[in-house]
Amino acid sequence: MTVRSVPHGTSDYEAAVRLRRAVLRTPLGLDFTPEELAREAADTHLTAWSGDQLVGTVVMTRYSDATVKLRQMAVSDETRGTGAGAALLSAFEDLARARGFSEIVLAARQTAQGFYARHGYATDGAVFEEVTIPHVRMWKTL
Ligand SMILES: CC(C)(COP(=O)(O)OP(=O)(O)OC[C@H]1O[C@@H](n2cnc3c(N)ncnc32)[C@H](O)[C@@H]1OP(=O)(O)O)[C@@H](O)C(=O)NCCC(=O)NCCS
């Protein structure tokens, strides 16, 4: 499995959006707005590949000089549980560290809280609702 960054607006970025839509939005009866996707131009889009097959993706958004936000982590149904999520998370942390950030924050779906917890992320505060489902704030110091 290889992990690489893909530029916003390219066909690989569009493939990542399709995967995010299928995993994170369609099951909830939701979709991205054009404005939401346009706002991602400044973000970093990491993708995981098995050969030429896109199997996972995650988005890095700068939050402050010290902090980045991890968003939109999604692994394809067929690939789940085979290490793609862990590979993306590790690449995300390496890149954030290399760029001089010292903290990662995210809004984790409650169903994925255990995934982040086993990779050293702490939970911060109460459960809240986002995209119609329960989430928790999590963070990790690099
Ligand atoms: C959550 C998600 C990104 C994890 O990716 P993945 O590729 O399935 O995870 P991996 O195979 O790399 O698993 C890494 C470890 O985390 C564990 N794990 C994976 N998903 C987990 C979960 N939901 N809860 C608890 N532990 C989990 C695995 O068992 C594995 O443990 P191990 O190292 O002891 O073997 C993926 O399941 C997914 O896309 N889920 C649906 C969308 C979603 O919830 N995204 C996150 C939004 S915040």
The ligand as a Tripos MOL2 file, in Angstrom:
@<TRIPOS>MOLECULE
LIG
   48    50     1     0     0
SMALL
NO_CHARGES

@<TRIPOS>ATOM
      1 C1        -12.3010    4.2210   10.8360 C.3       1 LIG1
      2 C2        -11.5320    3.7700    9.5970 C.3       1 LIG1
      3 C3        -10.9140    4.9880    8.8930 C.3       1 LIG1
      4 C4        -10.4000    2.8200   10.0410 C.3       1 LIG1
      5 O1         -9.6660    2.4270    8.8880 O.3       1 LIG1
      6 P1         -9.2360    0.8890    8.6480 P.3       1 LIG1
      7 O2         -8.4030    0.8370    7.4370 O.co2     1 LIG1
      8 O3        -10.4700    0.0470    8.6730 O.co2     1 LIG1
      9 O4         -8.3850    0.6010    9.9590 O.3       1 LIG1
     10 P2         -7.0530   -0.3090   10.0610 P.3       1 LIG1
     11 O5         -7.2960   -1.5800    9.3170 O.co2     1 LIG1
     12 O6         -5.8760    0.4910    9.6780 O.co2     1 LIG1
     13 O7         -7.0590   -0.5940   11.6290 O.3       1 LIG1
     14 C5         -6.0430   -0.1450   12.4990 C.3       1 LIG1
     15 C6         -6.3640   -0.6200   13.8910 C.3       1 LIG1
     16 O8         -7.5250    0.0820   14.3610 O.3       1 LIG1
     17 C7         -8.5590   -0.8400   14.6900 C.3       1 LIG1
     18 N1         -9.8320   -0.2600   14.2770 N.ar      1 LIG1
     19 C8        -10.2330    0.0200   13.0190 C.ar      1 LIG1
     20 N2        -11.4410    0.5900   13.0220 N.ar      1 LIG1
     21 C9        -11.8050    0.6680   14.3280 C.ar      1 LIG1
     22 C10       -12.9620    1.1860   14.9900 C.ar      1 LIG1
     23 N3        -13.9760    1.7390   14.2930 N.pl3     1 LIG1
     24 N4        -12.9930    1.1280   16.3420 N.ar      1 LIG1
     25 C11       -11.9730    0.5640   17.0410 C.ar      1 LIG1
     26 N5        -10.8520    0.0800   16.4720 N.ar      1 LIG1
     27 C12       -10.7810    0.1370   15.1350 C.ar      1 LIG1
     28 C13        -8.2200   -2.0890   13.9210 C.3       1 LIG1
     29 O9         -8.7830   -3.2260   14.5530 O.3       1 LIG1
     30 C14        -6.7130   -2.1010   13.9600 C.3       1 LIG1
     31 O10        -6.2580   -2.5800   15.1880 O.3       1 LIG1
     32 P3         -4.8880   -3.4450   15.3230 P.3       1 LIG1
     33 O11        -3.7840   -2.4750   14.9930 O.co2     1 LIG1
     34 O12        -4.8850   -3.9030   16.7260 O.co2     1 LIG1
     35 O13        -5.0190   -4.5260   14.3080 O.co2     1 LIG1
     36 C15       -12.4410    2.9900    8.5980 C.3       1 LIG1
     37 O14       -13.0110    1.8930    9.2420 O.3       1 LIG1
     38 C16       -13.5540    3.8120    7.9580 C.2       1 LIG1
     39 O15       -13.3750    4.4120    6.8950 O.2       1 LIG1
     40 N6        -14.7450    3.8040    8.6000 N.am      1 LIG1
     41 C17       -15.9260    4.4530    8.0470 C.3       1 LIG1
     42 C18       -15.7650    5.9550    7.9690 C.3       1 LIG1
     43 C19       -15.3430    6.5830    9.2780 C.2       1 LIG1
     44 O16       -15.8780    6.2960   10.3360 O.2       1 LIG1
     45 N7        -14.3270    7.4540    9.1670 N.am      1 LIG1
     46 C20       -13.8020    8.1420   10.3120 C.3       1 LIG1
     47 C21       -14.5480    9.4290   10.4650 C.3       1 LIG1
     48 S1        -13.9960   10.3000   11.9280 S.3       1 LIG1
@<TRIPOS>BOND
     1     1     2 1
     2     2     3 1
     3     2     4 1
     4     2    36 1
     5     4     5 1
     6     5     6 1
     7     6     7 2
     8     6     8 1
     9     6     9 1
    10     9    10 1
    11    10    11 2
    12    10    12 1
    13    10    13 1
    14    13    14 1
    15    14    15 1
    16    15    16 1
    17    15    30 1
    18    16    17 1
    19    17    18 1
    20    17    28 1
    21    18    19 ar
    22    18    27 ar
    23    19    20 ar
    24    20    21 ar
    25    21    22 ar
    26    21    27 ar
    27    22    23 1
    28    22    24 ar
    29    24    25 ar
    30    25    26 ar
    31    26    27 ar
    32    28    29 1
    33    28    30 1
    34    30    31 1
    35    31    32 1
    36    32    33 2
    37    32    34 1
    38    32    35 1
    39    36    37 1
    40    36    38 1
    41    38    39 2
    42    38    40 1
    43    40    41 1
    44    41    42 1
    45    42    43 1
    46    43    44 2
    47    43    45 1
    48    45    46 1
    49    46    47 1
    50    47    48 1
@<TRIPOS>SUBSTRUCTURE
     1 LIG1         1 GROUP 0 **** ****
